[in-house]
Amino acid sequence: MKALDRGILSPFDFKKTPNRIGYIIMVLVILVMVATMLYPILTTLFNGLKANTEVNSFPPHFLPQEWHLDNYKKAWDFIDLPLYLRNTLFIFVGNMAVTVLVLGLASFSLSKLQVPYKRAIQFFLMMTLFIPPTTYIIPNFMNLKDLGLLNSFAAFWLPAGANAFFLLLLKNFFDDLHDEMFEAARIDGASEWRSFTQIAVPLSIPIFSTLAIFVFSTAWNDWFWPSLVMHNDQRYPLATAIYKYVIGARRLDVNIRFAILTMVMIPPVFVFLLFQKYIMRGLHIGGVKG
């Protein structure tokens, strides 16, 4: 049997009773973990299809006794989801552009150019990873206020260019690219910018795809930072709008809330299912070298 064809246990190992017991326990633990992850999702989905009285009934029913598909029409009419979805996607595109240009160029410089004290810079960036992110909130807010960038999408894009974790991930990936390609490009007269845009970026599609998923997840789920820097409800991202107008609403039926949450939950699930291979690949290529 080839090494790549082997699973956790070989057929010979599986004949031993302790190994079979351990395998069964492992499968049961995995099934319990899957159930705990799927239960909130399915509960949200089914509660969005129930009558309001049924959601609040006791004992609760997992499946709806009567299916109310009109809940989703009421949910769609209650909140302007296309507006907040457009704002969220606009923030994501800006954050991703900053990630590619600012962090990509910085990591490429640290990896392939003769930057003075590059090891000290890398060590400093790694040190910042141990600082709690909450300590940055007030300084970032004050800086954006002094720059007059509050209540604008630049309040999201500017901090996106200071992500040390993403920078180190990109540098680690660029370190694995052969230096001979860039030396040959320099001999042919290519500038460093051209080497970055025409050689490094095309070869780095896997890591940029992985970072795009992380950036999308942050833009989709973050509500706290937008609630600080945004005061125009026409520019709220989706998570902030949901928290303010759905979670904080006092006169909204519970089943309609679940219907709204279900509609909001579908896009990130779809993105994960579509790009899960890039997520798994990112787990392999995302180790930061010391």
Secondary structure, 3 states (H helix, E strand, C coil): CCHHHCCCCCHHHHCCHHHHHHHHHHHHHHHHHHHHHHHHHHHHHHHCCCCHHHHCCCCCCCCCCCCCCHHHHHHHHHCCHHHHHHHHHHHHHHHHHHHHHHHHHHHHHHHHCCCCCHHHHHHHHHHHCCCCHHHHHHHHHHHHHHHCCCCCCHHHHHHHCCCHHHHHHHHHHHHCCCHHHHHHHHHCCCCHHHHHHHHHHHHCHHHHHHHHHHHHHHHHHCCHHHHHHCCCHHHCCHHHHHHHHHHCCCCCCHHHHHHHHHHHHHHHHHHHHHHHHHHHHHHHHCCCCC
